[in-house]
Amino acid sequence: MIENAPLPFTDDPLDRDFWINARQRRLVVQSCAACGEMRFPPRPMCPHCQSENVAWQPVSGEAAVWSFAVPAPPLLPAFEALAPYVTIIGALAENSGIRMAGLAVNADGDATGITAADIAIGQPIHIDFLDASEDCTLPCWRIGPRASAA
Ligand SMILES: [Zn+2]
C-alpha cells in the first residue's frame, strides 16, 4: 500500500469498467465491438476502424516484462517512502502490443525488497491487485507465472 499516493479517477465513463473489474480482481482490456482489436489505454474510438462501439474483454493477466525501471529521486513524497521500488511495463500474453505499467510486488503484495536484479526483460509475470483506497484498486505485477490453482 502506498499511503497518500495520487490515485487515478475511477469514475470516468471512458474507463470506469476497467476500474470496476480491477476492484473485483479481474483484468479487462477495452476492445472494439466492431473489429475486435484490443486497445490500451482506453480511448473513445478504435484506431483501426474508427468505430465508437466499445467492448471489454477479460484477459488472463499473464504477461512478460517488456520494460522496467527503478524510479530515482527526487520522487513525490508518497513514493519516496516506498523507494527503492521497481515498476514494470508488462506485455499481455493475449496481445503483446497491449502493455500496462504497474508496481512490482511479491506474493504478499509488497514492493519491499524487490530490486532490478530480480527482473529481466521477457520474464514471466502475472497480474495482482492492490487496494489503494475504497474506490481504487491498482493492477500491479507479480514476478513469475501464476501458480496453478490445483
Ligand atoms: Zn475497430
Backbone and ligand atoms as CSV (ligand in chain L), in Angstrom:
chain,resi,resn,atom,element,x,y,z
A,1,MET,N,N,0.845,-1.194,0.000
A,1,MET,CA,C,0.000,0.000,0.000
A,1,MET,C,C,0.878,1.241,0.000
A,2,ILE,N,N,0.500,2.172,-0.821
A,2,ILE,CA,C,1.220,3.437,-0.887
A,2,ILE,C,C,0.343,4.490,-0.229
A,3,GLU,N,N,0.742,4.912,0.965
A,3,GLU,CA,C,-0.052,5.907,1.683
A,3,GLU,C,C,0.017,7.241,0.966
A,4,ASN,N,N,-1.130,7.895,0.853
A,4,ASN,CA,C,-1.222,9.258,0.324
A,4,ASN,C,C,-0.767,9.393,-1.127
A,5,ALA,N,N,-0.738,8.301,-1.862
A,5,ALA,CA,C,-0.326,8.389,-3.261
A,5,ALA,C,C,-1.437,9.031,-4.084
A,6,PRO,N,N,-1.064,9.806,-5.096
A,6,PRO,CA,C,-2.085,10.321,-6.010
A,6,PRO,C,C,-2.677,9.151,-6.788
A,7,LEU,N,N,-3.998,9.038,-6.796
A,7,LEU,CA,C,-4.659,7.890,-7.423
A,7,LEU,C,C,-5.448,8.330,-8.653
A,8,PRO,N,N,-5.647,7.412,-9.577
A,8,PRO,CA,C,-6.433,7.761,-10.764
A,8,PRO,C,C,-7.899,7.978,-10.413
A,9,PHE,N,N,-8.566,8.786,-11.225
A,9,PHE,CA,C,-10.007,8.984,-11.119
A,9,PHE,C,C,-10.668,7.743,-11.710
A,10,THR,N,N,-11.527,7.084,-10.946
A,10,THR,CA,C,-12.051,5.780,-11.367
A,10,THR,C,C,-13.498,5.840,-11.848
A,11,ASP,N,N,-14.057,7.045,-11.973
A,11,ASP,CA,C,-15.472,7.160,-12.337
A,11,ASP,C,C,-15.671,7.884,-13.666
A,12,ASP,N,N,-14.683,7.808,-14.532
A,12,ASP,CA,C,-14.822,8.384,-15.867
A,12,ASP,C,C,-15.506,7.341,-16.764
A,13,PRO,N,N,-16.552,7.735,-17.506
A,13,PRO,CA,C,-17.235,6.749,-18.363
A,13,PRO,C,C,-16.295,6.022,-19.326
A,14,LEU,N,N,-15.206,6.652,-19.691
A,14,LEU,CA,C,-14.266,6.053,-20.640
A,14,LEU,C,C,-13.607,4.791,-20.093
A,15,ASP,N,N,-13.235,4.801,-18.818
A,15,ASP,CA,C,-12.510,3.639,-18.276
A,15,ASP,C,C,-13.088,3.108,-16.968
A,16,ARG,N,N,-14.323,3.526,-16.650
A,16,ARG,CA,C,-14.957,3.070,-15.406
A,16,ARG,C,C,-14.995,1.547,-15.327
A,17,ASP,N,N,-15.292,0.869,-16.441
A,17,ASP,CA,C,-15.387,-0.600,-16.421
A,17,ASP,C,C,-14.055,-1.258,-16.074
A,18,PHE,N,N,-12.965,-0.641,-16.502
A,18,PHE,CA,C,-11.641,-1.168,-16.146
A,18,PHE,C,C,-11.474,-1.180,-14.622
A,19,TRP,N,N,-11.836,-0.062,-13.992
A,19,TRP,CA,C,-11.646,0.063,-12.542
A,19,TRP,C,C,-12.619,-0.804,-11.756
A,20,ILE,N,N,-13.859,-0.932,-12.243
A,20,ILE,CA,C,-14.839,-1.789,-11.571
A,20,ILE,C,C,-14.340,-3.233,-11.592
A,21,ASN,N,N,-13.813,-3.668,-12.729
A,21,ASN,CA,C,-13.292,-5.034,-12.825
A,21,ASN,C,C,-12.041,-5.218,-11.975
A,22,ALA,N,N,-11.169,-4.215,-11.943
A,22,ALA,CA,C,-9.971,-4.310,-11.105
A,22,ALA,C,C,-10.374,-4.481,-9.639
A,23,ARG,N,N,-11.435,-3.782,-9.246
A,23,ARG,CA,C,-11.916,-3.906,-7.859
A,23,ARG,C,C,-12.294,-5.350,-7.550
A,24,GLN,N,N,-12.794,-6.064,-8.580
A,24,GLN,CA,C,-13.192,-7.469,-8.441
A,24,GLN,C,C,-12.039,-8.420,-8.773
A,25,ARG,N,N,-10.844,-7.860,-8.909
A,25,ARG,CA,C,-9.643,-8.645,-9.223
A,25,ARG,C,C,-9.745,-9.363,-10.561
A,26,ARG,N,N,-10.305,-8.636,-11.513
A,26,ARG,CA,C,-10.360,-9.131,-12.894
A,26,ARG,C,C,-9.695,-8.084,-13.774
A,27,LEU,N,N,-8.852,-8.574,-14.686
A,27,LEU,CA,C,-8.218,-7.657,-15.628
A,27,LEU,C,C,-8.998,-7.700,-16.940
A,28,VAL,N,N,-9.429,-6.545,-17.390
A,28,VAL,CA,C,-10.132,-6.443,-18.669
A,28,VAL,C,C,-9.431,-5.384,-19.516
A,29,VAL,N,N,-9.533,-5.568,-20.812
A,29,VAL,CA,C,-8.941,-4.629,-21.758
A,29,VAL,C,C,-10.040,-4.153,-22.693
A,30,GLN,N,N,-10.034,-2.862,-22.962
A,30,GLN,CA,C,-11.011,-2.317,-23.904
A,30,GLN,C,C,-10.742,-2.913,-25.282
A,31,SER,N,N,-11.796,-3.273,-25.959
A,31,SER,CA,C,-11.642,-3.748,-27.329
A,31,SER,C,C,-12.740,-3.126,-28.177
A,32,CYS,N,N,-12.574,-3.241,-29.467
A,32,CYS,CA,C,-13.525,-2.669,-30.417
A,32,CYS,C,C,-14.632,-3.679,-30.659
A,33,ALA,N,N,-15.885,-3.250,-30.468
A,33,ALA,CA,C,-17.022,-4.149,-30.694
A,33,ALA,C,C,-17.245,-4.414,-32.178
A,34,ALA,N,N,-16.634,-3.600,-33.041
A,34,ALA,CA,C,-16.814,-3.789,-34.483
A,34,ALA,C,C,-15.745,-4.707,-35.075
A,35,CYS,N,N,-14.455,-4.421,-34.793
A,35,CYS,CA,C,-13.383,-5.204,-35.426
A,35,CYS,C,C,-12.655,-6.124,-34.451
A,36,GLY,N,N,-12.888,-5.941,-33.150
A,36,GLY,CA,C,-12.318,-6.841,-32.152
A,36,GLY,C,C,-10.927,-6.496,-31.676
A,37,GLU,N,N,-10.287,-5.478,-32.245
A,37,GLU,CA,C,-8.923,-5.117,-31.825
A,37,GLU,C,C,-8.926,-4.586,-30.393
A,38,MET,N,N,-7.941,-5.046,-29.603
A,38,MET,CA,C,-7.788,-4.552,-28.234
A,38,MET,C,C,-7.033,-3.229,-28.259
A,39,ARG,N,N,-7.298,-2.394,-27.254
A,39,ARG,CA,C,-6.533,-1.155,-27.134
A,39,ARG,C,C,-6.391,-0.780,-25.672
A,40,PHE,N,N,-5.237,-0.191,-25.374
A,40,PHE,CA,C,-4.950,0.276,-24.018
A,40,PHE,C,C,-3.927,1.399,-24.131
A,41,PRO,N,N,-4.102,2.503,-23.410
A,41,PRO,CA,C,-5.209,2.801,-22.506
A,41,PRO,C,C,-6.522,3.011,-23.252
A,42,PRO,N,N,-7.642,2.975,-22.507
A,42,PRO,CA,C,-8.949,3.143,-23.125
A,42,PRO,C,C,-9.055,4.455,-23.906
A,43,ARG,N,N,-9.733,4.367,-25.037
A,43,ARG,CA,C,-9.966,5.547,-25.888
A,43,ARG,C,C,-11.400,5.468,-26.409
A,44,PRO,N,N,-11.954,6.621,-26.776
A,44,PRO,CA,C,-13.359,6.618,-27.211
A,44,PRO,C,C,-13.569,6.030,-28.604
A,45,MET,N,N,-12.491,5.921,-29.408
A,45,MET,CA,C,-12.660,5.459,-30.788
A,45,MET,C,C,-11.572,4.445,-31.134
A,46,CYS,N,N,-11.943,3.446,-31.919
A,46,CYS,CA,C,-10.984,2.434,-32.358
A,46,CYS,C,C,-9.981,3.050,-33.338
A,47,PRO,N,N,-8.671,2.907,-33.073
A,47,PRO,CA,C,-7.681,3.460,-34.000
A,47,PRO,C,C,-7.546,2.638,-35.289
A,48,HIS,N,N,-8.166,1.458,-35.332
A,48,HIS,CA,C,-8.058,0.601,-36.510
A,48,HIS,C,C,-9.219,0.816,-37.486
A,49,CYS,N,N,-10.454,0.961,-36.946
A,49,CYS,CA,C,-11.621,1.069,-37.852
A,49,CYS,C,C,-12.503,2.280,-37.542
A,50,GLN,N,N,-12.116,3.075,-36.538
A,50,GLN,CA,C,-12.825,4.303,-36.168
A,50,GLN,C,C,-14.212,4.067,-35.582
A,51,SER,N,N,-14.514,2.847,-35.218
A,51,SER,CA,C,-15.795,2.579,-34.557
A,51,SER,C,C,-15.758,3.147,-33.141
A,52,GLU,N,N,-16.905,3.629,-32.693
A,52,GLU,CA,C,-17.029,4.095,-31.310
A,52,GLU,C,C,-17.718,3.051,-30.436
A,53,ASN,N,N,-17.944,1.859,-30.968
A,53,ASN,CA,C,-18.581,0.783,-30.195
A,53,ASN,C,C,-17.520,0.040,-29.389
A,54,VAL,N,N,-17.730,0.001,-28.092
A,54,VAL,CA,C,-16.720,-0.498,-27.164
A,54,VAL,C,C,-17.175,-1.792,-26.513
A,55,ALA,N,N,-16.226,-2.679,-26.297
A,55,ALA,CA,C,-16.457,-3.885,-25.504
A,55,ALA,C,C,-15.302,-4.010,-24.520
A,56,TRP,N,N,-15.499,-4.801,-23.489
A,56,TRP,CA,C,-14.432,-5.052,-22.510
A,56,TRP,C,C,-14.154,-6.532,-22.518
A,57,GLN,N,N,-12.894,-6.875,-22.735
A,57,GLN,CA,C,-12.506,-8.264,-22.928
A,57,GLN,C,C,-11.699,-8.742,-21.728
A,58,PRO,N,N,-12.149,-9.786,-21.043
A,58,PRO,CA,C,-11.335,-10.339,-19.951
A,58,PRO,C,C,-10.044,-10.937,-20.510
A,59,VAL,N,N,-8.952,-10.759,-19.797
A,59,VAL,CA,C,-7.670,-11.362,-20.175
A,59,VAL,C,C,-7.119,-12.117,-18.966
A,60,SER,N,N,-6.150,-12.986,-19.244
A,60,SER,CA,C,-5.661,-13.896,-18.202
A,60,SER,C,C,-4.857,-13.193,-17.117
A,61,GLY,N,N,-4.216,-12.075,-17.468
A,61,GLY,CA,C,-3.312,-11.428,-16.516
A,61,GLY,C,C,-1.902,-11.977,-16.595
A,62,GLU,N,N,-1.718,-12.981,-17.468
A,62,GLU,CA,C,-0.359,-13.479,-17.711
A,62,GLU,C,C,0.324,-12.517,-18.669
A,63,ALA,N,N,1.606,-12.262,-18.434
A,63,ALA,CA,C,2.317,-11.275,-19.240
A,63,ALA,C,C,3.811,-11.565,-19.190
A,64,ALA,N,N,4.559,-10.740,-19.911
A,64,ALA,CA,C,6.021,-10.800,-19.877
A,64,ALA,C,C,6.540,-9.383,-19.661
A,65,VAL,N,N,7.681,-9.292,-19.003
A,65,VAL,CA,C,8.282,-7.980,-18.771
A,65,VAL,C,C,8.704,-7.395,-20.116
A,66,TRP,N,N,8.138,-6.246,-20.452
A,66,TRP,CA,C,8.517,-5.542,-21.680
A,66,TRP,C,C,9.591,-4.508,-21.355
A,67,SER,N,N,9.464,-3.889,-20.178
A,67,SER,CA,C,10.469,-2.958,-19.689
A,67,SER,C,C,10.278,-2.802,-18.185
A,68,PHE,N,N,11.262,-2.239,-17.524
A,68,PHE,CA,C,11.126,-1.971,-16.091
A,68,PHE,C,C,12.057,-0.830,-15.720
A,69,ALA,N,N,11.799,-0.241,-14.547
A,69,ALA,CA,C,12.604,0.883,-14.088
A,69,ALA,C,C,12.594,0.930,-12.569
A,70,VAL,N,N,13.657,1.466,-12.037
A,70,VAL,CA,C,13.712,1.791,-10.619
A,70,VAL,C,C,13.712,3.321,-10.555
A,71,PRO,N,N,12.564,3.919,-10.222
A,71,PRO,CA,C,12.494,5.384,-10.201
A,71,PRO,C,C,13.516,5.967,-9.229
A,72,ALA,N,N,14.247,6.963,-9.720
A,72,ALA,CA,C,15.300,7.584,-8.913
A,72,ALA,C,C,14.811,8.905,-8.332
A,73,PRO,N,N,15.271,9.245,-7.142
A,73,PRO,CA,C,14.901,10.528,-6.551
A,73,PRO,C,C,15.342,11.683,-7.448
A,74,PRO,N,N,14.703,12.843,-7.349
A,74,PRO,CA,C,13.633,13.162,-6.387
A,74,PRO,C,C,12.292,12.559,-6.801
A,75,LEU,N,N,11.571,12.016,-5.820
A,75,LEU,CA,C,10.262,11.426,-6.038
A,75,LEU,C,C,9.222,12.224,-5.252
A,76,LEU,N,N,7.969,12.084,-5.642
A,76,LEU,CA,C,6.894,12.656,-4.827
A,76,LEU,C,C,6.975,12.033,-3.437
A,77,PRO,N,N,6.631,12.782,-2.401
A,77,PRO,CA,C,6.771,12.258,-1.026
A,77,PRO,C,C,6.108,10.899,-0.818
A,78,ALA,N,N,4.935,10.678,-1.392
A,78,ALA,CA,C,4.242,9.394,-1.194
A,78,ALA,C,C,5.063,8.234,-1.749
A,79,PHE,N,N,5.808,8.479,-2.814
A,79,PHE,CA,C,6.603,7.415,-3.433
A,79,PHE,C,C,7.995,7.330,-2.820
A,80,GLU,N,N,8.461,8.448,-2.294
A,80,GLU,CA,C,9.763,8.463,-1.624
A,80,GLU,C,C,9.770,7.472,-0.456
A,81,ALA,N,N,8.633,7.376,0.234
A,81,ALA,CA,C,8.538,6.465,1.378
A,81,ALA,C,C,8.648,5.010,0.938
A,82,LEU,N,N,8.295,4.728,-0.296
A,82,LEU,CA,C,8.311,3.354,-0.809
A,82,LEU,C,C,9.665,2.978,-1.409
A,83,ALA,N,N,10.441,3.966,-1.824
A,83,ALA,CA,C,11.696,3.731,-2.550
A,83,ALA,C,C,12.707,2.980,-1.678
A,84,PRO,N,N,13.566,2.172,-2.317
A,84,PRO,CA,C,13.563,1.894,-3.758
A,84,PRO,C,C,12.510,0.856,-4.118
A,85,TYR,N,N,11.908,1.021,-5.291
A,85,TYR,CA,C,10.915,0.070,-5.777
A,85,TYR,C,C,11.075,-0.056,-7.288
A,86,VAL,N,N,10.446,-1.085,-7.832
A,86,VAL,CA,C,10.562,-1.362,-9.262
A,86,VAL,C,C,9.186,-1.228,-9.901
A,87,THR,N,N,9.133,-0.557,-11.027
A,87,THR,CA,C,7.908,-0.518,-11.824
A,87,THR,C,C,8.164,-1.308,-13.105
A,88,ILE,N,N,7.135,-2.031,-13.509
A,88,ILE,CA,C,7.249,-2.901,-14.680
A,88,ILE,C,C,6.220,-2.490,-15.726
A,89,ILE,N,N,6.618,-2.533,-16.979
A,89,ILE,CA,C,5.655,-2.475,-18.078
A,89,ILE,C,C,5.531,-3.897,-18.600
A,90,GLY,N,N,4.337,-4.466,-18.431
A,90,GLY,CA,C,4.087,-5.838,-18.832
A,90,GLY,C,C,3.357,-5.896,-20.168
A,91,ALA,N,N,3.797,-6.807,-21.038
A,91,ALA,CA,C,3.124,-7.053,-22.320
A,91,ALA,C,C,2.225,-8.276,-22.140
A,92,LEU,N,N,0.931,-8.104,-22.382
A,92,LEU,CA,C,-0.033,-9.168,-22.115
A,92,LEU,C,C,0.174,-10.388,-23.005
A,93,ALA,N,N,-0.077,-11.565,-22.428
A,93,ALA,CA,C,0.067,-12.818,-23.177
A,93,ALA,C,C,-0.873,-12.861,-24.378
A,94,GLU,N,N,-2.076,-12.314,-24.231
A,94,GLU,CA,C,-3.068,-12.363,-25.320
A,94,GLU,C,C,-2.706,-11.452,-26.488
A,95,ASN,N,N,-1.946,-10.401,-26.194
A,95,ASN,CA,C,-1.628,-9.403,-27.217
A,95,ASN,C,C,-0.442,-8.595,-26.703
A,96,SER,N,N,0.758,-8.901,-27.228
A,96,SER,CA,C,1.960,-8.263,-26.683
A,96,SER,C,C,2.019,-6.768,-26.994
A,97,GLY,N,N,1.107,-6.290,-27.856
A,97,GLY,CA,C,1.031,-4.857,-28.116
A,97,GLY,C,C,0.278,-4.106,-27.028
A,98,ILE,N,N,-0.394,-4.843,-26.143
A,98,ILE,CA,C,-1.090,-4.229,-25.013
A,98,ILE,C,C,-0.150,-4.293,-23.825
A,99,ARG,N,N,0.289,-3.116,-23.365
A,99,ARG,CA,C,1.294,-3.035,-22.306
A,99,ARG,C,C,0.770,-2.165,-21.181
A,100,MET,N,N,0.934,-2.683,-19.951
A,100,MET,CA,C,0.431,-1.980,-18.774
A,100,MET,C,C,1.543,-1.812,-17.755
A,101,ALA,N,N,1.589,-0.626,-17.174
A,101,ALA,CA,C,2.575,-0.334,-16.141
A,101,ALA,C,C,2.011,-0.681,-14.773
A,102,GLY,N,N,2.885,-1.146,-13.899
A,102,GLY,CA,C,2.458,-1.442,-12.537
A,102,GLY,C,C,3.654,-1.658,-11.639
A,103,LEU,N,N,3.396,-1.542,-10.364
A,103,LEU,CA,C,4.407,-1.778,-9.338
A,103,LEU,C,C,4.754,-3.266,-9.307
A,104,ALA,N,N,6.025,-3.597,-9.128
A,104,ALA,CA,C,6.437,-4.985,-8.931
A,104,ALA,C,C,6.217,-5.347,-7.469
A,105,VAL,N,N,5.485,-6.449,-7.230
A,105,VAL,CA,C,5.186,-6.853,-5.859
A,105,VAL,C,C,5.523,-8.328,-5.641
A,106,ASN,N,N,5.715,-8.679,-4.374
A,106,ASN,CA,C,5.958,-10.081,-4.026
A,106,ASN,C,C,4.617,-10.769,-3.712
A,107,ALA,N,N,4.692,-11.992,-3.254
A,107,ALA,CA,C,3.482,-12.780,-3.005
A,107,ALA,C,C,2.593,-12.169,-1.929
A,108,ASP,N,N,3.158,-11.285,-1.103
A,108,ASP,CA,C,2.366,-10.613,-0.068
A,108,ASP,C,C,1.806,-9.282,-0.556
A,109,GLY,N,N,1.984,-8.992,-1.841
A,109,GLY,CA,C,1.512,-7.714,-2.374
A,109,GLY,C,C,2.356,-6.546,-1.914
A,110,ASP,N,N,3.611,-6.825,-1.606
A,110,ASP,CA,C,4.517,-5.836,-1.052
A,110,ASP,C,C,5.651,-5.575,-2.046
A,111,ALA,N,N,5.989,-4.312,-2.228
A,111,ALA,CA,C,7.062,-3.959,-3.170
A,111,ALA,C,C,8.433,-3.978,-2.503
A,112,THR,N,N,8.474,-4.126,-1.205
A,112,THR,CA,C,9.725,-4.069,-0.466
A,112,THR,C,C,10.634,-5.236,-0.822
A,113,GLY,N,N,11.890,-4.934,-1.042
A,113,GLY,CA,C,12.888,-5.975,-1.235
A,113,GLY,C,C,13.058,-6.430,-2.664
A,114,ILE,N,N,12.193,-6.004,-3.576
A,114,ILE,CA,C,12.357,-6.362,-4.982
A,114,ILE,C,C,13.316,-5.354,-5.605
A,115,THR,N,N,14.329,-5.869,-6.291
A,115,THR,CA,C,15.303,-4.982,-6.922
A,115,THR,C,C,15.360,-5.272,-8.417
A,116,ALA,N,N,16.067,-4.416,-9.139
A,116,ALA,CA,C,16.216,-4.606,-10.584
A,116,ALA,C,C,16.880,-5.947,-10.889
A,117,ALA,N,N,17.708,-6.438,-9.971
A,117,ALA,CA,C,18.390,-7.722,-10.189
A,117,ALA,C,C,17.406,-8.894,-10.206
A,118,ASP,N,N,16.201,-8.682,-9.689
A,118,ASP,CA,C,15.185,-9.746,-9.659
A,118,ASP,C,C,14.393,-9.828,-10.953
A,119,ILE,N,N,14.631,-8.900,-11.874
A,119,ILE,CA,C,13.750,-8.757,-13.036
A,119,ILE,C,C,14.574,-8.753,-14.326
A,120,ALA,N,N,14.032,-9.400,-15.351
A,120,ALA,CA,C,14.681,-9.422,-16.669
A,120,ALA,C,C,13.642,-9.213,-17.756
A,121,ILE,N,N,14.054,-8.595,-18.839
A,121,ILE,CA,C,13.163,-8.422,-19.990
A,121,ILE,C,C,12.701,-9.793,-20.475
A,122,GLY,N,N,11.418,-9.917,-20.718
A,122,GLY,CA,C,10.855,-11.168,-21.209
A,122,GLY,C,C,10.437,-12.138,-20.124
A,123,GLN,N,N,10.798,-11.847,-18.898
A,123,GLN,CA,C,10.480,-12.732,-17.769
A,123,GLN,C,C,8.956,-12.826,-17.586
A,124,PRO,N,N,8.440,-14.015,-17.249
A,124,PRO,CA,C,7.002,-14.129,-16.999
A,124,PRO,C,C,6.591,-13.348,-15.738
A,125,ILE,N,N,5.468,-12.708,-15.824
A,125,ILE,CA,C,4.861,-12.005,-14.691
A,125,ILE,C,C,3.357,-12.254,-14.766
A,126,HIS,N,N,2.663,-11.957,-13.695
A,126,HIS,CA,C,1.199,-12.027,-13.760
A,126,HIS,C,C,0.591,-10.934,-12.902
A,127,ILE,N,N,-0.645,-10.651,-13.227
A,127,ILE,CA,C,-1.304,-9.503,-12.610
A,127,ILE,C,C,-1.697,-9.808,-11.157
A,128,ASP,N,N,-1.614,-8.799,-10.343
A,128,ASP,CA,C,-2.152,-8.844,-8.991
A,128,ASP,C,C,-2.839,-7.502,-8.789
A,129,PHE,N,N,-3.495,-7.334,-7.659
A,129,PHE,CA,C,-4.230,-6.093,-7.440
A,129,PHE,C,C,-3.988,-5.584,-6.030
A,130,LEU,N,N,-3.782,-4.284,-5.915
A,130,LEU,CA,C,-3.595,-3.634,-4.619
A,130,LEU,C,C,-4.760,-2.686,-4.372
A,131,ASP,N,N,-5.442,-2.861,-3.254
A,131,ASP,CA,C,-6.488,-1.910,-2.888
A,131,ASP,C,C,-5.806,-0.655,-2.360
A,132,ALA,N,N,-5.853,0.409,-3.159
A,132,ALA,CA,C,-5.177,1.656,-2.785
A,132,ALA,C,C,-6.096,2.575,-1.991
A,133,SER,N,N,-7.402,2.433,-2.189
A,133,SER,CA,C,-8.391,3.211,-1.450
A,133,SER,C,C,-9.719,2.463,-1.553
A,134,GLU,N,N,-10.784,3.038,-0.988
A,134,GLU,CA,C,-12.096,2.395,-1.084
A,134,GLU,C,C,-12.575,2.307,-2.523
A,135,ASP,N,N,-12.142,3.243,-3.344
A,135,ASP,CA,C,-12.632,3.312,-4.726
A,135,ASP,C,C,-11.616,2.856,-5.760
A,136,CYS,N,N,-10.389,2.649,-5.354
A,136,CYS,CA,C,-9.346,2.420,-6.352
A,136,CYS,C,C,-8.511,1.188,-6.025
A,137,THR,N,N,-8.567,0.226,-6.928
A,137,THR,CA,C,-7.714,-0.953,-6.854
A,137,THR,C,C,-6.760,-0.887,-8.034
A,138,LEU,N,N,-5.480,-0.906,-7.735
A,138,LEU,CA,C,-4.457,-0.733,-8.763
A,138,LEU,C,C,-3.910,-2.079,-9.225
A,139,PRO,N,N,-3.921,-2.344,-10.532
A,139,PRO,CA,C,-3.214,-3.515,-11.027
A,139,PRO,C,C,-1.709,-3.363,-10.761
A,140,CYS,N,N,-1.069,-4.453,-10.418
A,140,CYS,CA,C,0.379,-4.458,-10.211
A,140,CYS,C,C,0.896,-5.796,-10.728
A,141,TRP,N,N,2.200,-5.943,-10.765
A,141,TRP,CA,C,2.784,-7.151,-11.374
A,141,TRP,C,C,3.528,-7.990,-10.353
A,142,ARG,N,N,3.209,-9.284,-10.347
A,142,ARG,CA,C,3.958,-10.249,-9.543
A,142,ARG,C,C,4.935,-10.983,-10.448
A,143,ILE,N,N,6.125,-11.221,-9.925
A,143,ILE,CA,C,7.163,-11.900,-10.676
A,143,ILE,C,C,6.806,-13.365,-10.816
A,144,GLY,N,N,6.967,-13.903,-12.028
A,144,GLY,CA,C,6.737,-15.320,-12.273
A,144,GLY,C,C,5.338,-15.568,-12.821
A,145,PRO,N,N,5.144,-16.760,-13.398
A,145,PRO,CA,C,3.805,-17.111,-13.879
A,145,PRO,C,C,2.892,-17.384,-12.694
A,146,ARG,N,N,1.603,-17.302,-12.933
A,146,ARG,CA,C,0.632,-17.594,-11.887
A,146,ARG,C,C,0.747,-19.073,-11.503
A,147,ALA,N,N,0.756,-19.353,-10.204
A,147,ALA,CA,C,0.785,-20.749,-9.763
A,147,ALA,C,C,-0.538,-21.388,-10.144
A,148,SER,N,N,-0.521,-22.650,-10.494
A,148,SER,CA,C,-1.768,-23.297,-10.895
A,148,SER,C,C,-2.700,-23.374,-9.690
A,149,ALA,N,N,-3.989,-23.378,-9.953
A,149,ALA,CA,C,-4.984,-23.352,-8.892
A,149,ALA,C,C,-5.073,-24.695,-8.167
A,150,ALA,N,N,-4.488,-25.743,-8.767
A,150,ALA,CA,C,-4.601,-27.087,-8.178
A,150,ALA,C,C,-3.813,-27.208,-6.887
L,1,ZN,ZN,ZN,-12.240,-1.387,-34.609
